[in-house]
Amino acid sequence: MVKRILIVDDEPHMLRITELSLKKGGYEILTARNGREALESAARELPALIVMDVTMPEMDGLTALQQLKAAPATAGIPVIMLTSRGQSIARETAEASGAALYLTKPFSPSALAAEARRVILASEPGPLTECG
């Protein structure tokens, strides 16, 4: 089954770069332009991963992350936060809010793809073992 990744960014150029980076990994890509759209899409589609910018209009990525983690249906979806800011407060807030990873732009497309794969694999349940 093809895994879906939701990419959330208000900059069309960054959205496209991120999309192309992750499509090469064989993922189906969903997109949103702000935190509100991200919440709606995540609840409807339940992607395997969300890659989300921090600074966006209408609802920023940190607020969206906190709401995703507070909702039972989306709490288990891992989130990679992207930002052009290297501010430690945003990183600390993202990590405290449940972000799986925090990357600073510009990023290496191949590194993003590798991290996305790693985060998705880490979030999947392991094989069932027999007890007894």
N, C-alpha and C positions, 0 to 999 in steps of 0.2 A: 504494500500500500504506500502510495506517495505521500510524504509528509508535507504539510502546509506550514509556511512561515508568513506571518503578518509583519510587513515593514511599515513603519509609521514615521513619516518625515514631511515637513511642509515645503522643503526645497525640492523641486522636480529633478534637478540634477543629481542630488544625493540619493533620492528615491530610486532613480534609474541605475546609478552605480551599484547601490546595494542590491537591487533586484537582479542585475546581471551577475553579480558576484555569487549570489545564492542559487540562481537558476542552474548554474554550471554544476552544482552539487546534486541536481536531480529533484529539487524541491518545487512544489507548486507555490506560487507567490501570490499573496493577497496584499493590497496596499490601503493605507489610510493617510490622511493629510493632517490630522490633529488627534489629540487625546480622546475627544468625544467619539470621533469615527472609530478609533481604535477599540474603545470599550464596546461599542455596538458590534463591530466585526468580530471581536474576540468571543463575545457571548454567543454569537450566531454560528461562527465557524469552528470554534475551539481548535485553533492552530497548535502545532507541536512546539512552536517558538514564536516569540514576538521580538523584533528588533526595532527599538524605538528611540527617536531623537528626544533630547531633554527639552530644548527650547522650541516651542510651537505656539501658534495662536489658539484661541478659544479654550484649550486646556493643555497645559504643559505635560511633558512626559512623566515627571515625578508624581504629579497629581494623578495621572492616569495609572501609573504603576501602583500607587497606594490603593486606588479603587479596584484595580484588577485583583490584587492580593487580598482585598477584603471580601470579595464576592466568592462564594463557594464554587460556583461553576468555573471560574477562571483562576482561582488561587494557585492551582498546580501548574499553570502554564509558565515555563521559564521565560525570563525577559532579559535581553541584552540591551543596555542603555548606551546610546551614542551621543556624544556632545563635542562641539568645537571648543568648549570651555574646559580648561584644566582645573577648574576650581575644586578644592578639596571638599567644600561643603556639599556640593552637588553629588560627588562620589560617595561621601558618607551617608547622605540622605538616601541615595539609590540603594546602597548596600543594606542600610537599616530597614528599608522598605521591601526588601526581598529580591532585588535584582540579582540575576545569576552572574552577570559580568558587566563591567563598565569600560567602554572603549572611547578613546579620544580621537576625533577626526583631525587630520586625515588618517585613514586606516588602510592597511594592506588588504585588498580584496581577497587574496588567498588566505590571509590570516583570519579574516572575518568568516569565510566559508569553513575553515578548520574549526574555529571556536564554536560556530553554530552547530556543526556536526557533534562536537564534544558535548555541548550543553544538552542537545537533544538526547544523545545516548545516555548521558548521566541522569536524565529525568525519567527515562523509561524504566518500568519495573523489571527486575531481574527475572531469570528463569524460575519457574516454580520448582520447589524441591519437595520430595515426599518426606513426610514425618512418620516415624513409627518404628 
